[in-house]
């Protein structure tokens, strides 16, 4: 999945993929080396999960904003991601154009919650609103 996301985003003229890692405990070191504007991390990663990686990135590389990419579009994960400092939360099957738009929006300082959270959309909107994301 990482390679596919990287390839899709790499096709965008205004987005440059500067690093890829397969483990959550490699995220901070890669971000320190590459200094990305935005990091996409999965919730399910070996080492540490993406939410913990987001929290560590917030401290280690405060200029890097994080988008959580997951198959788990549940409000509980969304709330934890926001508390960890993530700026976006999208599901893995988000269309490439929409994912690229999410990266652009987060890079501009905006927050993004994937509208494709299905039946949890109302809960996700409520959680996002309670945390100042909407």
N, C-alpha and C positions, 0 to 999 in steps of 0.2 A: 504494500500500500504506500509506503514511504516513497519508493521510486516512482510510482505512478503520480503521486501528488507533486513531487519534485519536477517530473517531466512536464506535467500540465502547466504548472506555474512558470516553468522555464520558457514556455512558449510565449508568455506575455512580454511585450516590448519593454514595459516599465517595471518589471519584477525580476530581480536577480536572485537565484538560489545560491547562497554562499556556503552552506554546510548541510550535511545530513548525518544523523546519528541514529543508532538502533536501540539505545538504552537511555532511560531517564537520567541515570547518573552520569551521562556524558554530555547532557544538554548545556550545563553551565560552562564547562570548559570550552565547548564548541562556540558558544555565544561570546565568551571572553575573547577568543581568537578571531572570530569573524565580525563581531559587533553588528549583528543584524538589527534592522529596525523592528522586525516582526519575527517571532518564532512560532511555528506550528508544532504543537506537541499532542500526542495521543494520551488519553487517560491510561490505557493499558500499555505499559512499557516495562520491560525488565529493569531491575536495579531499583529505581524509584518510579512511582507513577507520574503522569503528566501534571497532575495538580500539585504535587510536591515540587516537581521541577519548576513549575510556574512561580511558586512561592520563593524558591531559591533564586530564580532569575531576577525577581523583583528586587532582591537585595544585591545580588552580585553584578547585574548589568541593568541598572534602573532605566536606561534609555531603550531597552528592548521590551516591546509589548508582546503579549502572548495570546495566541488563539488556541483554544483547546479543540482538537478534532477527534470525534469519537463516534462509535456506534451506539453509545449509551446516551440517548437524548432524554435523560431523566432530570426533573427539577432538582433532586438532591445533589447530583453531580454539578449542575449549573450553579447552585448556591455555593458549593465548595470551591468551584473554579473562581467565582467572583471574589470570595473571601481570600483566595490565594493571590489575587491580583491580576487574573486573566482579563484581557480586554475583549475577548471574543469567545464564542462557543458555537461550533458548527458540527453537524453530523457528517460522517465520512462520505455519504453518497450525495453530498451537495454538488450540483453541477459546477463544472470547471469555471465558467464565467462568474457564477455567484461566489465561488471561493476566492477567485482573484479580486472580486469587488470587496469581499470581506477583508482581505489583506490590505487593500488600498485604504479602506475606511479606518481600519485599526491603525495603520501607519499615520493617518491624518489626526489621530487622537480620539477617534470615535470608538464607540463600543458596539459590538455586533452580537445579536442572539439569533441563531438560525430559525427562520420561520417554519421550518420543516420538522418541528419537534412533535408533530402529530397531535395525538389526543392530549398531550401534556402542554400544549401551546398556552392555554389560559394560565396554568400554574407557572410556566416559564415566564410569561409576561408579568405576572404578579411578583414573582421573585426578582426579576430584573428591575421592576419599578420600585420595589422596596429597597433595593440596593443602589438606586440612583443611576441605573443603566438606561432608562427610557426617558 
